[in-house]
Amino acid sequence: MGSKSLLGAVLFMAALVFIATGVQARSIDLGSKTINMKSPAAKKPAVFPHRTHQEIIGCAECHHIFGDIMTTDSCLSCHNKELSDLKLNSMKKAAHARCRGCHKKLHKQGNEKAPVRCSGCHPYVPKK
């Protein structure tokens, strides 16, 4: 099954769940295709292929779910100095824990496409 077919099947199933639970099915905002993740402290943004990840893993692998609500706010809205968990109190720490950890796991399983070097997510962009 191709990635477009898989995405279509997932969206169709989500619509069925909404209908079956009595919630009106609405168009689902999948967000940006690519996201430049940059915090104020970052030297280089991470280029995040959002759509590619949506096709491979579930939304809840990255987005937090509170009750029936899935977060779609910026990571910085929670992962900042106000967060008491010192291992996750910045976007960099949260992304490196979640993203890099997953990439390393995939790499060990033989998936060479999952970048594990800094430049894989933080590409060099010459200054203009």
Number of C-alpha atoms within 10 A of each C-alpha: 7 8 12 10 11 13 16 13 13 14 15 12 12 14 17 15 14 14 13 11 9 9 11 12 14 9 8 9 6 12 11 11 12 13 14 15 19 16 17 8 10 11 9 17 19 20 16 17 14 15 15 12 15 18 17 11 10 11 16 11 13 17 14 14 13 8 6 6 8 12 15 14 10 12 20 17 13 15 21 19 13 11 13 10 11 13 12 19 17 22 23 23 16 20 17 14 13 14 20 19 13 16 19 17 14 16 15 11 9 10 12 12 10 18 17 18 11 12 12 13 20 16 12 11 8 5 4 3
